[in-house]
Amino acid sequence: MCARFTLRKPPWPLAKTLGSKSVARTLRSRFNIAPTQPVAAVLNDVDRSVEDLRWGLIPPHAEHPSLVKLSTFNARIETVAKAPTYRDAFRSRRCAIFADGFYEWRADNDGGKTPLWIHRTDDEPFVFAGVWDVWHSPSSDETIASASIITQPANAFMATIHSRMPAVLDIARANEWLAAGDGDPAALLELLVPSPPEDWTANPVAPRVGNARFDDAALIAPVADTGVTSPSLFD
């Protein structure tokens, strides 16, 4: 799963590489992006617009955002192409969500959990594969654009931390993912391959990252690793 992530660096060079024609704007550094907060993403429209989307997809058929009962900040690769909440968005409305790291809580064999900040070894921004949609209020002119991050089984690196991870796209696959219009679900799923384990590194961080009210650079600072993992947790 993916429940917190970071975007400390301007993503505009990456957006340009992905063919976005959007004008760069100021984004403040984020160290603890949480569900329901805005996320910056490239949409699969003809201009590959960069937009702010609510993290947690609101299905178009929902009567109100507060009445969505299921958690939608993550969409599982196993069901995203078929589940009623996501299938239309998966076929027609895909996005690439900017990040430069994410957090996961590793289960330790003493019963505790250790939060880790996971990022690329080159410390560069990257994109999560996502789906997006627009909710229109049935009783007013209110509209909300929202998105979900697709998750998949962990690669060899992440398997020592958690059984799942967000789907991260390299440039070539991101360009295919962002093709405008409807896509073939089977072909789209083939783009969501786990990223190479050697591209990733992680460091333990303080538990305060679990509180979404905190959003500062100290959250990613390495701390001593006092937890001991049990490999059997991920067998």
C-alpha positions as CSV (number, residue, x, y, z in Angstrom):
1,M,0.0,0.0,0.0
2,C,1.0,3.7,-0.1
3,A,-0.4,6.0,2.6
4,R,2.1,8.8,2.8
5,F,4.7,10.2,0.3
6,T,7.0,13.1,-0.4
7,L,7.6,15.6,-3.1
8,R,10.4,17.9,-2.1
9,K,11.8,18.8,-5.5
10,P,10.2,20.7,-8.4
11,P,8.8,18.0,-10.8
12,W,8.8,20.3,-13.8
13,P,11.9,18.8,-15.6
14,L,10.2,15.4,-15.3
15,A,6.8,16.8,-16.5
16,K,8.5,18.3,-19.6
17,T,10.2,14.9,-20.3
18,L,6.7,13.4,-20.1
19,G,5.4,15.8,-22.7
20,S,3.5,18.2,-20.5
21,K,2.7,21.6,-22.0
22,S,1.6,23.0,-18.6
23,V,3.2,26.1,-17.3
24,A,5.5,25.4,-14.3
25,R,4.2,26.9,-11.1
26,T,5.4,27.1,-7.5
27,L,5.0,24.0,-5.4
28,R,6.0,24.0,-1.8
29,S,8.1,21.1,-0.7
30,R,6.0,18.3,0.9
31,F,7.3,15.8,3.3
32,N,4.1,14.0,4.4
33,I,1.4,14.0,1.7
34,A,-1.6,12.1,3.1
35,P,-4.9,10.9,1.7
36,T,-7.6,13.6,0.9
37,Q,-4.8,16.1,0.4
38,P,-3.9,17.6,-3.1
39,V,-1.4,15.7,-5.2
40,A,0.3,17.0,-8.4
41,A,-0.3,14.8,-11.4
42,V,0.1,14.7,-15.2
43,L,-3.3,13.8,-16.8
44,N,-3.7,11.8,-20.0
45,D,-5.3,14.6,-21.9
46,V,-3.9,15.9,-25.2
47,D,-1.8,18.6,-23.4
48,R,-0.7,16.3,-20.6
49,S,-1.9,18.9,-18.2
50,V,-0.4,19.1,-14.7
51,E,-3.3,19.4,-12.2
52,D,-3.8,19.1,-8.4
53,L,-6.1,16.2,-7.6
54,R,-7.6,15.1,-4.3
55,W,-5.9,11.9,-3.2
56,G,-8.6,9.4,-2.9
57,L,-10.8,8.8,-5.9
58,I,-14.5,9.9,-5.6
59,P,-16.5,7.7,-7.9
60,P,-18.8,9.7,-10.2
61,H,-21.8,7.9,-9.0
62,A,-21.2,8.9,-5.3
63,E,-23.9,11.1,-3.8
64,H,-21.3,13.0,-1.7
65,P,-17.5,12.5,-1.0
66,S,-18.3,11.9,2.7
67,L,-20.5,9.0,1.7
68,V,-17.8,7.0,-0.1
69,K,-17.4,4.0,2.3
70,L,-14.4,2.2,0.8
71,S,-10.8,3.5,1.0
72,T,-9.8,4.7,-2.5
73,F,-6.4,6.3,-2.0
74,N,-4.9,3.0,-3.3
75,A,-6.3,0.9,-6.2
76,R,-5.0,-2.7,-6.3
77,I,-3.5,-3.9,-9.7
78,E,-5.4,-7.1,-9.3
79,T,-8.8,-5.4,-9.5
80,V,-8.3,-1.9,-10.9
81,A,-9.4,-2.9,-14.4
82,K,-12.6,-4.6,-13.3
83,A,-13.8,-2.9,-10.1
84,P,-16.8,-0.6,-10.7
85,T,-15.1,2.2,-8.8
86,Y,-12.0,2.3,-11.1
87,R,-12.7,0.4,-14.3
88,D,-13.8,3.4,-16.4
89,A,-11.0,5.6,-15.1
90,F,-8.5,2.8,-15.8
91,R,-9.6,2.6,-19.4
92,S,-9.9,6.3,-20.1
93,R,-8.6,8.6,-17.3
94,R,-5.0,7.7,-16.3
95,C,-2.5,9.9,-14.6
96,A,1.1,10.0,-13.4
97,I,1.4,11.3,-9.8
98,F,4.7,13.1,-8.9
99,A,6.7,11.9,-5.9
100,D,10.3,11.6,-4.8
101,G,9.8,9.2,-2.0
102,F,7.2,7.3,0.0
103,Y,6.8,5.8,3.5
104,E,6.0,2.3,4.6
105,W,5.7,0.7,8.0
106,R,7.8,-2.4,8.4
107,A,6.4,-5.1,10.8
108,D,9.1,-6.1,13.3
109,N,9.3,-9.4,15.1
110,D,8.9,-7.7,18.5
111,G,5.4,-6.7,17.5
112,G,6.2,-3.1,16.7
113,K,6.4,-1.3,13.4
114,T,9.2,0.8,12.0
115,P,8.4,3.6,9.5
116,L,10.8,3.9,6.6
117,W,11.3,6.5,4.0
118,I,11.8,4.8,0.6
119,H,13.3,6.7,-2.3
120,R,15.4,6.2,-5.4
121,T,19.1,5.7,-5.1
122,D,19.6,8.8,-7.3
123,D,17.1,10.8,-5.2
124,E,15.3,12.0,-8.3
125,P,11.5,12.6,-8.6
126,F,9.5,9.8,-10.2
127,V,5.8,9.1,-10.9
128,F,3.3,6.7,-9.5
129,A,0.7,5.1,-11.9
130,G,-2.7,6.5,-11.1
131,V,-6.3,6.8,-12.2
132,W,-8.4,9.9,-11.9
133,D,-12.0,11.0,-12.3
134,V,-14.2,14.0,-11.8
135,W,-17.1,14.0,-9.4
136,H,-20.1,16.3,-10.1
137,S,-22.4,17.2,-7.2
138,P,-26.0,16.2,-7.9
139,S,-27.3,19.2,-6.0
140,S,-24.8,22.0,-6.9
141,D,-22.1,23.2,-9.3
142,E,-19.4,21.7,-7.2
143,T,-16.9,19.4,-8.9
144,I,-13.9,17.6,-7.5
145,A,-11.1,16.0,-9.5
146,S,-9.5,13.1,-7.6
147,A,-7.1,10.2,-8.0
148,S,-5.9,6.8,-6.7
149,I,-2.4,5.4,-6.7
150,I,-2.2,1.9,-8.1
151,T,-0.4,-0.7,-5.9
152,Q,1.1,-4.0,-6.8
153,P,3.0,-6.9,-5.2
154,A,6.4,-5.8,-3.8
155,N,9.6,-6.2,-5.8
156,A,12.6,-7.9,-4.1
157,F,13.7,-4.8,-2.3
158,M,10.3,-3.8,-0.9
159,A,9.5,-7.4,0.1
160,T,11.8,-7.0,3.1
161,I,9.6,-4.1,4.2
162,H,6.1,-4.8,3.1
163,S,4.2,-7.2,0.8
164,R,3.0,-4.4,-1.6
165,M,4.3,-1.2,-3.1
166,P,3.0,1.6,-5.4
167,A,3.3,1.0,-9.1
168,V,6.2,3.3,-10.3
169,L,6.5,4.1,-14.0
170,D,9.7,4.7,-15.9
171,I,9.7,7.3,-18.6
172,A,8.9,4.9,-21.5
173,R,6.0,3.2,-19.7
174,A,4.7,6.5,-18.3
175,N,4.5,7.9,-21.9
176,E,2.4,4.9,-22.9
177,W,0.3,5.1,-19.8
178,L,-0.5,8.7,-20.5
179,A,-1.7,8.1,-24.1
180,A,-4.9,10.1,-24.5
181,G,-8.2,8.3,-24.9
182,D,-9.3,4.7,-24.2
183,G,-6.7,2.0,-23.7
184,D,-6.8,-1.7,-23.9
185,P,-7.0,-2.9,-20.2
186,A,-4.7,-5.9,-20.8
187,A,-2.0,-3.8,-22.5
188,L,-2.3,-1.2,-19.8
189,L,-1.7,-3.8,-17.1
190,E,1.4,-5.0,-18.9
191,L,2.9,-1.5,-18.3
192,L,2.7,-1.9,-14.5
193,V,5.8,-4.0,-13.9
194,P,7.6,-3.7,-10.6
195,S,10.5,-1.3,-10.8
196,P,14.0,-2.7,-10.5
197,P,14.9,-3.4,-6.8
198,E,18.4,-1.9,-7.3
199,D,16.9,1.5,-8.0
200,W,15.6,1.9,-4.4
201,T,17.0,2.5,-0.9
202,A,15.3,3.2,2.5
203,N,16.1,4.6,5.9
204,P,14.2,4.4,9.2
205,V,12.5,7.6,10.3
206,A,10.8,8.9,13.4
207,P,7.2,7.7,14.2
208,R,5.9,11.3,14.0
209,V,5.5,10.7,10.3
210,G,2.3,8.9,11.1
211,N,0.6,12.1,12.1
212,A,-0.5,14.0,8.9
213,R,-0.3,17.3,10.8
214,F,3.5,17.1,10.6
215,D,5.0,18.2,7.3
216,D,8.7,19.2,7.7
217,A,12.1,18.1,6.5
218,A,12.9,16.3,9.8
219,L,10.4,13.6,8.9
220,I,12.9,12.0,6.4
221,A,15.9,12.3,8.6
222,P,17.5,8.9,9.3
223,V,17.1,7.5,12.8
224,A,18.6,4.4,14.5
225,D,17.0,1.2,13.3
226,T,15.9,-0.5,16.6
227,G,13.5,-2.9,15.0
228,V,14.3,-6.5,13.9
229,T,12.4,-7.9,11.0
230,S,11.3,-11.5,10.6
231,P,11.7,-12.7,6.9
232,S,8.8,-15.1,7.5
233,L,6.4,-12.1,7.6
234,F,6.7,-11.9,3.8
235,D,6.8,-15.6,2.8
